Amino acid sequence: MTVSGPVTHLTLAEMRELLGKRAFSAKELTQAHLEAMESQRALNAFTCETADKALAMAEAADARLAKGEARPLDGLPVAIKDLYCTEGVETTAGSNILKGFVPTYESSVTAKLWQAGAVMTGKLNMDEFAMGSANMNSAFGPVANPWQRKGDNRDLVPGGSSGGAAAAVAARMAPASLGTDTGGSIRQPASFCGIVGMKPSYGRCSRWGIVAFASSLDQAGPFTRTVRDSAIVLGVMAGFDPKDSTSVDLPVPDYEAALHKNVKGLTVGVAKEYRMPGVAGEVERLWKRGMTWLEEQGAHIREISLPHSQHALPTYYILAPAEASSNLARYDGVRFGARAAAEDLTGLYEATRGQGFGAEVKRRILIGTYVLSAGYYDAYYNKARRIRSLIARDFARAFEQVDVILTPTAPTAAFAQGEKMDDPVAMYLNDIFTVPASLAGLPAMSVPAGLTDRGLPLGLQIIGKAFDEETVFRVGHALETAAHFTHRPQRISG
């Protein structure tokens, strides 16, 4: 393999191969990505660039490569959502209330990446405390999608909450990035930005050192431009962590090896309840095309029923805010982060939280506090917990008949910044296809599969059985091969 064109346009797997052949150095590769980041600051994808740290890590990788002691990700640039605590590097969760917070420890997942030789290029912009579907709720301002509609130069949203992580990979500022997914915050931005987004099973990757939104839902996962790259990164990220009580002690398969298996003989489920009003016609057509692609490769399509999925969104928007209201109680101006001036302790709490939290975070804290209050706990929170169990049971029954489930990732393509912003419910509906798998703790991946008539990417989602990421990767790779999605965003470096 030889390099033709900018090295930033190579896939992670190609970079790994060429670094091994010493076609270029890790420092040269890192410098190229730092230059791409600088040239595309208008997208506002990064909250913090760590150039000096990146170059030092790249030099260390070059020394190992020269000795023939290569690690799995040696010299490969990776950018990190600003929800992961990174030792010595400011971590804000996109919020004013955490500006100035510099952790003295490293999250378990990012520590695994650095131990594997990856190079940290910076922290990525996000919806405040991961609350949003458009990356319009950040204290650092909105992130712009590198894609644009034909005949329309308005900035589009990249999806959320991991919008900066998705935009950075799509715009070739990083070959891979880390996001988090609570109700769709990896998969929906991946669809909007035309890249691959993988949410592993709940418990597959450690949550230790990740700023919590909703503890029973949050899960770490990678953004990449190919399914193979996703398998490479997840293979390093995943694994048991005794510091996380929700981490599951299971062996991590060789996800990259799973891509060599075809889909012949697999049964792919299609839920009849996912055919619903409000889904763009282009999305429906792509979904049918995805079924055809898999059938042509030897898979069987079977209609299934997920009867309680219609209740997934309201269930999620009771449970997630309830957990958020509890998790965010720790931000009080006393222990870390911002502190407002006040005459007494109560005033300190009120002023710090009033000034530090943005509107969407306040909205969700209020919803969460309300549903947990004595008069409404049973009517809302406990009922939502029971419905969540029914949703999980629906999936378990479906997986007695099928190996994976195929759905659209999002009901529409990316929309313009400012659209839907005055209607929180319309914003929440962006997660209609992603939330059910989150509530059930299942692995799910978004794969770019086509364009709208106006030239915007659309993704298809594969949902798998718990801890069966291997089959998700197999089917994702089959879809990727059939779709042959080689389109690039208009706003791109190089």
C-alpha positions as CSV (number, residue, x, y, z in Angstrom):
1,M,0.0,0.0,0.0
2,T,1.2,3.5,-0.9
3,V,-0.1,6.9,0.2
4,S,-2.0,8.9,-2.4
5,G,-3.6,12.1,-1.1
6,P,-3.6,13.5,2.4
7,V,-2.7,11.0,5.2
8,T,-5.7,12.3,7.1
9,H,-8.0,10.7,4.6
10,L,-6.7,7.2,5.3
11,T,-8.7,4.8,7.4
12,L,-7.4,3.9,10.9
13,A,-6.5,0.4,9.6
14,E,-4.6,1.9,6.7
15,M,-2.7,4.2,9.0
16,R,-1.8,1.3,11.2
17,E,-0.5,-0.7,8.3
18,L,1.6,2.2,6.9
19,L,3.0,3.1,10.3
20,G,4.1,-0.5,10.6
21,K,5.9,-0.2,7.2
22,R,7.4,3.2,8.3
23,A,5.8,4.9,5.3
24,F,5.5,7.9,7.6
25,S,6.1,8.5,11.3
26,A,3.6,8.8,14.0
27,K,4.8,12.4,14.6
28,E,4.1,13.2,10.9
29,L,0.7,11.6,11.1
30,T,-0.1,13.5,14.3
31,Q,1.1,16.8,12.8
32,A,-1.1,16.4,9.8
33,H,-4.2,15.9,12.0
34,L,-3.3,18.9,14.2
35,E,-3.1,21.0,11.0
36,A,-6.5,19.7,9.9
37,M,-7.9,20.6,13.3
38,E,-6.5,24.1,13.0
39,S,-7.8,24.6,9.4
40,Q,-11.3,23.6,10.4
41,R,-11.8,25.4,13.7
42,A,-14.9,27.0,12.2
43,L,-16.7,23.7,12.8
44,N,-16.1,24.2,16.6
45,A,-15.7,20.5,17.1
46,F,-13.0,20.8,19.8
47,T,-13.2,22.4,23.3
48,C,-9.5,21.8,23.9
49,E,-6.6,20.9,21.5
50,T,-3.6,19.1,23.1
51,A,-0.9,19.6,20.5
52,D,2.1,19.3,22.8
53,K,0.8,16.3,24.5
54,A,-0.1,14.7,21.2
55,L,3.4,15.2,19.7
56,A,5.1,13.8,22.8
57,M,2.8,10.7,22.7
58,A,3.6,10.4,18.9
59,E,7.4,10.5,19.6
60,A,7.0,7.8,22.2
61,A,5.1,5.7,19.7
62,D,7.8,6.2,17.0
63,A,10.4,5.0,19.5
64,R,8.4,1.8,20.1
65,L,7.8,1.3,16.4
66,A,11.5,1.7,15.6
67,K,12.3,-1.1,18.1
68,G,9.6,-3.4,16.7
69,E,7.6,-3.1,19.9
70,A,4.4,-1.8,18.3
71,R,1.2,-1.7,20.4
72,P,-2.3,-2.2,19.0
73,L,-3.0,1.5,18.4
74,D,0.6,2.8,18.3
75,G,0.8,6.3,16.8
76,L,-2.9,6.5,15.8
77,P,-4.6,9.9,16.6
78,V,-7.8,9.7,18.7
79,A,-9.9,12.6,19.9
80,I,-12.0,12.3,23.1
81,K,-15.5,13.6,23.9
82,D,-15.2,16.1,26.8
83,L,-17.2,13.8,29.0
84,Y,-14.2,11.6,29.7
85,C,-11.9,12.6,32.6
86,T,-8.4,13.0,31.2
87,E,-5.6,13.4,33.7
88,G,-4.1,16.9,33.5
89,V,-6.4,18.1,30.7
90,E,-9.5,20.2,31.4
91,T,-12.8,18.2,31.4
92,T,-16.0,20.3,31.3
93,A,-18.8,18.0,30.0
94,G,-19.7,21.0,27.8
95,S,-20.8,23.0,30.9
96,N,-19.9,26.3,32.5
97,I,-20.2,24.6,35.9
98,L,-17.2,22.5,35.2
99,K,-14.9,25.0,33.5
100,G,-11.5,24.9,35.1
101,F,-11.9,21.3,36.3
102,V,-8.7,19.4,35.6
103,P,-8.9,15.8,36.7
104,T,-6.0,14.2,38.6
105,Y,-6.9,10.8,37.2
106,E,-7.7,9.1,33.8
107,S,-11.0,7.4,32.9
108,S,-10.6,3.6,32.5
109,V,-11.5,3.6,28.8
110,T,-9.1,6.4,27.8
111,A,-6.3,4.8,29.9
112,K,-6.7,1.7,27.8
113,L,-6.3,3.7,24.6
114,W,-3.1,5.4,25.8
115,Q,-1.7,2.1,27.0
116,A,-2.4,0.7,23.5
117,G,-0.3,3.6,22.1
118,A,-3.0,5.9,20.8
119,V,-2.3,9.6,20.6
120,M,-4.6,12.1,22.2
121,T,-5.2,15.2,20.0
122,G,-7.8,17.0,22.0
123,K,-11.2,17.1,23.8
124,L,-14.4,17.3,21.8
125,N,-17.4,19.6,22.0
126,M,-20.7,18.1,23.1
127,D,-24.2,18.9,24.4
128,E,-23.9,20.0,28.0
129,F,-23.7,16.8,30.2
130,A,-24.6,14.8,27.1
131,M,-28.2,16.2,27.1
132,G,-29.3,16.9,23.5
133,S,-29.7,15.6,20.0
134,A,-28.1,18.4,18.0
135,N,-25.0,19.7,19.9
136,M,-26.7,23.1,20.3
137,N,-26.6,23.0,24.1
138,S,-22.9,23.4,24.7
139,A,-21.4,26.2,26.8
140,F,-18.8,26.4,24.0
141,G,-21.3,27.1,21.3
142,P,-22.8,24.8,18.7
143,V,-20.8,22.4,16.5
144,A,-21.3,22.6,12.7
145,N,-21.8,19.5,10.6
146,P,-19.2,19.3,7.8
147,W,-22.0,18.2,5.4
148,Q,-24.2,20.8,3.7
149,R,-27.5,20.5,1.8
150,K,-27.3,21.1,-2.0
151,G,-28.2,24.7,-2.7
152,D,-28.1,25.7,0.9
153,N,-25.1,26.9,2.8
154,R,-26.7,27.1,6.2
155,D,-24.8,25.2,9.0
156,L,-26.4,21.9,9.8
157,V,-26.4,20.2,13.2
158,P,-24.0,17.2,13.6
159,G,-26.4,15.4,15.9
160,G,-25.9,15.0,19.6
161,S,-24.8,14.8,22.2
162,S,-21.5,13.6,20.7
163,G,-21.6,16.1,17.9
164,G,-18.0,17.2,18.1
165,A,-16.8,13.6,18.1
166,A,-18.8,12.8,15.0
167,A,-17.9,16.0,13.1
168,A,-14.2,15.6,13.8
169,V,-14.1,12.1,12.3
170,A,-16.3,13.1,9.3
171,A,-14.2,16.1,8.6
172,R,-10.9,14.1,8.7
173,M,-9.7,15.8,11.8
174,A,-9.3,12.4,13.5
175,P,-9.5,8.9,12.2
176,A,-11.4,7.9,15.4
177,S,-13.0,9.5,18.4
178,L,-14.7,8.4,21.6
179,G,-18.3,9.3,22.3
180,T,-20.9,8.2,24.8
181,D,-24.4,6.9,24.1
182,T,-27.2,7.2,26.6
183,G,-30.2,7.2,24.3
184,G,-28.6,7.4,20.9
185,S,-25.8,10.0,21.3
186,I,-23.3,7.9,19.2
187,R,-25.6,6.4,16.6
188,Q,-27.7,9.5,15.7
189,P,-24.6,11.8,15.2
190,A,-23.0,9.0,13.1
191,S,-26.0,8.9,10.9
192,F,-26.1,12.7,10.5
193,C,-22.4,12.9,9.7
194,G,-22.0,9.9,7.4
195,I,-19.7,7.7,9.6
196,V,-19.9,4.6,11.7
197,G,-21.0,4.8,15.3
198,M,-21.0,1.9,17.7
199,K,-22.8,1.6,21.1
200,P,-21.6,-1.6,22.8
201,S,-23.7,-3.6,25.2
202,Y,-24.3,-1.9,28.6
203,G,-21.4,-3.2,30.8
204,R,-19.0,-4.0,27.9
205,C,-16.9,-0.8,28.4
206,S,-16.1,0.7,31.8
207,R,-18.0,3.9,32.8
208,W,-15.4,4.7,35.5
209,G,-14.1,8.3,34.9
210,I,-16.9,9.3,32.6
211,V,-19.0,12.2,33.8
212,A,-22.4,10.6,34.5
213,F,-25.7,11.5,32.9
214,A,-27.9,8.5,33.4
215,S,-26.0,5.7,35.1
216,S,-28.2,2.8,34.0
217,L,-27.9,3.9,30.3
218,D,-24.6,5.6,29.7
219,Q,-22.1,3.6,27.6
220,A,-18.8,4.4,25.9
221,G,-18.2,3.7,22.2
222,P,-16.2,4.7,19.2
223,F,-16.8,6.8,16.0
224,T,-14.8,5.8,12.9
225,R,-15.2,6.0,9.2
226,T,-15.3,2.2,8.6
227,V,-16.8,-0.8,10.4
228,R,-13.3,-2.4,10.5
229,D,-11.9,0.7,12.3
230,S,-14.7,0.5,14.8
231,A,-13.9,-3.1,15.5
232,I,-10.2,-2.2,16.1
233,V,-11.0,0.6,18.6
234,L,-13.7,-1.3,20.5
235,G,-11.4,-4.3,20.9
236,V,-9.0,-2.0,22.9
237,M,-11.8,-0.1,24.8
238,A,-13.8,-3.1,26.0
239,G,-13.1,-5.3,29.0
240,F,-13.9,-5.8,32.7
241,D,-13.1,-3.1,35.1
242,P,-13.3,-3.8,38.9
243,K,-13.7,0.0,39.5
244,D,-17.1,-0.1,37.7
245,S,-19.8,-2.0,39.5
246,T,-21.8,-2.3,36.2
247,S,-18.8,-3.7,34.2
248,V,-19.4,-7.3,33.1
249,D,-16.6,-9.8,33.4
250,L,-16.7,-11.5,30.0
251,P,-13.9,-12.2,27.6
252,V,-13.5,-9.6,24.7
253,P,-13.8,-11.4,21.3
254,D,-11.6,-10.5,18.3
255,Y,-14.1,-8.1,16.7
256,E,-11.8,-7.5,13.7
257,A,-11.7,-11.2,12.9
258,A,-15.6,-11.3,13.0
259,L,-15.6,-9.2,9.8
260,H,-14.3,-12.2,7.8
261,K,-17.6,-14.1,8.4
262,N,-20.4,-13.5,6.0
263,V,-24.1,-13.1,6.8
264,K,-25.3,-16.2,5.0
265,G,-27.9,-18.0,7.0
266,L,-28.4,-15.2,9.5
267,T,-32.0,-14.0,10.2
268,V,-32.6,-10.3,10.3
269,G,-35.6,-8.9,12.1
270,V,-37.7,-6.0,10.9
271,A,-40.0,-4.6,13.5
272,K,-43.4,-3.7,12.1
273,E,-43.8,-1.0,14.8
274,Y,-40.9,1.0,13.4
275,R,-43.0,1.9,10.3
276,M,-44.4,5.1,11.7
277,P,-45.6,8.6,10.8
278,G,-43.0,11.3,10.7
279,V,-40.2,9.1,9.1
280,A,-38.9,10.7,5.9
281,G,-39.7,8.8,2.7
282,E,-36.0,8.6,1.8
283,V,-35.3,6.9,5.2
284,E,-38.0,4.3,4.5
285,R,-36.6,3.6,1.1
286,L,-33.1,3.2,2.4
287,W,-34.4,0.8,5.1
288,K,-36.0,-1.4,2.4
289,R,-32.8,-1.2,0.3
290,G,-30.8,-2.4,3.4
291,M,-33.1,-5.5,3.7
292,T,-32.5,-6.2,0.0
293,W,-28.7,-5.9,0.4
294,L,-28.7,-8.4,3.2
295,E,-31.0,-10.8,1.4
296,E,-28.7,-10.7,-1.6
297,Q,-25.8,-11.8,0.7
298,G,-27.8,-14.8,2.0
299,A,-29.5,-13.4,5.1
300,H,-33.2,-14.0,5.7
301,I,-35.6,-11.1,6.5
302,R,-38.3,-11.8,9.1
303,E,-41.0,-9.4,10.4
304,I,-41.1,-9.2,14.2
305,S,-43.0,-7.3,16.8
306,L,-41.7,-5.0,19.5
307,P,-45.1,-3.9,20.9
308,H,-43.8,-1.8,23.7
309,S,-41.3,0.2,21.6
310,Q,-44.0,2.8,21.1
311,H,-43.6,3.7,24.8
312,A,-39.7,3.8,24.7
313,L,-39.3,7.5,24.2
314,P,-41.6,8.7,27.1
315,T,-40.0,6.0,29.3
316,Y,-36.6,7.2,28.5
317,Y,-37.5,10.8,29.2
318,I,-38.7,9.9,32.6
319,L,-35.8,7.5,33.6
320,A,-32.9,9.5,32.2
321,P,-33.8,12.9,33.7
322,A,-34.5,11.1,37.1
323,E,-31.0,9.7,37.1
324,A,-29.6,13.0,35.9
325,S,-31.2,15.0,38.7
326,S,-29.5,12.6,41.2
327,N,-26.1,12.6,39.4
328,L,-26.0,16.3,38.9
329,A,-26.7,17.1,42.5
330,R,-23.0,16.9,43.2
331,Y,-22.3,20.1,41.2
332,D,-22.9,22.6,44.0
333,G,-19.9,24.9,43.9
334,V,-18.3,23.3,47.0
335,R,-16.1,20.5,45.8
336,F,-15.0,21.2,42.2
337,G,-15.8,23.3,39.2
338,A,-17.3,26.8,39.2
339,R,-18.3,28.7,42.3
340,A,-20.6,31.7,42.4
341,A,-20.4,34.4,45.0
342,A,-23.1,34.2,47.7
343,E,-23.8,35.3,51.3
344,D,-24.7,31.8,52.7
345,L,-24.5,28.1,51.7
346,T,-28.0,28.0,50.3
347,G,-27.3,31.0,48.2
348,L,-24.0,29.4,47.0
349,Y,-25.9,26.3,45.8
350,E,-28.6,28.3,44.1
351,A,-26.3,30.8,42.4
352,T,-23.7,28.3,41.3
353,R,-26.3,25.9,39.8
354,G,-28.4,28.8,38.3
355,Q,-25.4,30.3,36.6
356,G,-23.5,27.1,35.8
357,F,-26.2,24.9,34.2
358,G,-27.7,25.7,30.8
359,A,-31.4,25.7,29.9
360,E,-31.7,22.0,28.7
361,V,-29.9,20.7,31.8
362,K,-32.1,22.7,34.0
363,R,-35.2,21.4,32.1
364,R,-34.1,17.8,32.6
365,I,-33.2,18.3,36.3
366,L,-36.7,19.7,36.9
367,I,-38.3,16.8,35.1
368,G,-36.2,14.3,37.0
369,T,-36.8,15.9,40.4
370,Y,-40.6,16.0,39.7
371,V,-40.9,12.3,38.7
372,L,-38.9,11.3,41.8
373,S,-41.0,13.4,44.2
374,A,-43.1,11.6,46.8
375,G,-46.4,12.3,45.1
376,Y,-45.4,11.1,41.6
377,Y,-42.7,8.4,42.2
378,D,-45.1,5.5,41.6
379,A,-47.2,7.2,38.9
380,Y,-44.1,8.1,36.7
381,Y,-40.8,6.7,37.8
382,N,-41.9,3.2,38.9
383,K,-44.2,2.8,35.9
384,A,-41.4,3.8,33.6
385,R,-39.2,1.1,35.2
386,R,-41.8,-1.5,34.6
387,I,-42.3,-0.5,31.0
388,R,-38.5,-0.6,30.5
389,S,-38.6,-4.3,31.6
390,L,-41.4,-5.0,29.1
391,I,-39.3,-3.4,26.3
392,A,-36.3,-5.6,27.3
393,R,-38.6,-8.6,27.3
394,D,-39.9,-7.7,23.8
395,F,-36.3,-7.8,22.5
396,A,-35.5,-11.1,24.3
397,R,-38.5,-12.7,22.6
398,A,-37.6,-11.3,19.2
399,F,-34.0,-12.6,19.5
400,E,-35.5,-16.1,20.0
401,Q,-36.4,-15.8,16.3
402,V,-33.7,-13.5,14.8
403,D,-30.0,-12.9,15.0
404,V,-30.1,-9.1,14.6
405,I,-32.6,-6.3,14.0
406,L,-32.4,-3.8,11.2
407,T,-33.9,-0.3,11.6
408,P,-33.3,3.2,10.4
409,T,-30.9,5.1,12.7
410,A,-32.8,8.4,12.7
411,P,-36.2,9.5,11.3
412,T,-34.6,12.3,9.1
413,A,-31.2,13.5,7.9
414,A,-29.4,16.4,9.6
415,F,-31.4,19.6,10.0
416,A,-30.2,23.2,10.1
417,Q,-29.0,24.9,13.2
418,G,-32.0,26.7,14.8
419,E,-34.6,24.4,13.4
420,K,-36.7,22.5,16.0
421,M,-34.9,24.4,18.8
422,D,-38.1,26.0,20.1
423,D,-39.8,22.6,20.4
424,P,-38.1,20.2,22.9
425,V,-40.4,17.4,22.0
426,A,-39.5,17.6,18.3
427,M,-35.9,17.4,19.4
428,Y,-36.5,14.4,21.6
429,L,-38.1,12.5,18.7
430,N,-34.7,12.4,16.9
431,D,-34.0,9.4,19.2
432,I,-37.1,7.4,18.4
433,F,-35.2,4.6,16.8
434,T,-32.1,4.5,19.1
435,V,-33.7,4.7,22.6
436,P,-35.2,1.2,22.7
437,A,-31.9,-0.6,22.4
438,S,-30.4,1.7,25.1
439,L,-33.2,0.9,27.5
440,A,-32.6,-2.8,26.9
441,G,-28.8,-2.4,27.2
442,L,-28.2,-4.0,23.7
443,P,-25.3,-3.4,21.3
444,A,-26.2,-1.3,18.2
445,M,-24.3,0.3,15.3
446,S,-25.1,2.9,12.8
447,V,-23.6,2.4,9.3
448,P,-23.7,5.1,6.6
449,A,-25.8,3.7,3.7
450,G,-27.0,6.4,1.4
451,L,-27.7,10.1,0.6
452,T,-30.9,12.1,0.5
453,D,-31.9,13.9,-2.7
454,R,-30.2,17.0,-1.2
455,G,-26.9,15.2,-0.6
456,L,-27.1,14.4,3.1
457,P,-26.0,11.1,4.7
458,L,-28.4,8.6,6.2
459,G,-27.6,5.6,8.4
460,L,-29.0,2.2,9.0
461,Q,-28.9,0.7,12.5
462,I,-28.1,-2.9,13.5
463,I,-29.3,-4.0,16.9
464,G,-27.8,-7.2,18.4
465,K,-28.2,-9.6,21.3
466,A,-26.6,-8.5,24.6
467,F,-22.8,-8.9,24.3
468,D,-23.0,-10.2,20.7
469,E,-21.2,-7.3,19.2
470,E,-19.5,-9.8,16.8
471,T,-22.7,-10.4,14.9
472,V,-23.4,-6.7,14.8
473,F,-20.0,-6.1,13.2
474,R,-20.6,-8.9,10.7
475,V,-23.9,-7.4,9.6
476,G,-22.5,-3.9,9.7
477,H,-19.7,-4.9,7.4
478,A,-22.1,-6.6,5.0
479,L,-24.2,-3.4,4.8
480,E,-21.1,-1.3,4.4
481,T,-19.8,-3.5,1.5
482,A,-23.2,-3.3,-0.3
483,A,-23.8,0.4,0.3
484,H,-20.2,1.3,-0.8
485,F,-20.6,4.7,0.9
486,T,-17.6,6.7,-0.4
487,H,-19.2,10.2,-0.3
488,R,-17.3,13.0,1.6
489,P,-18.6,16.1,3.3
490,Q,-18.3,19.4,1.5
491,R,-16.4,21.1,4.4
492,I,-13.4,18.9,4.6
493,S,-9.6,19.4,5.0
494,G,-7.2,18.5,2.2
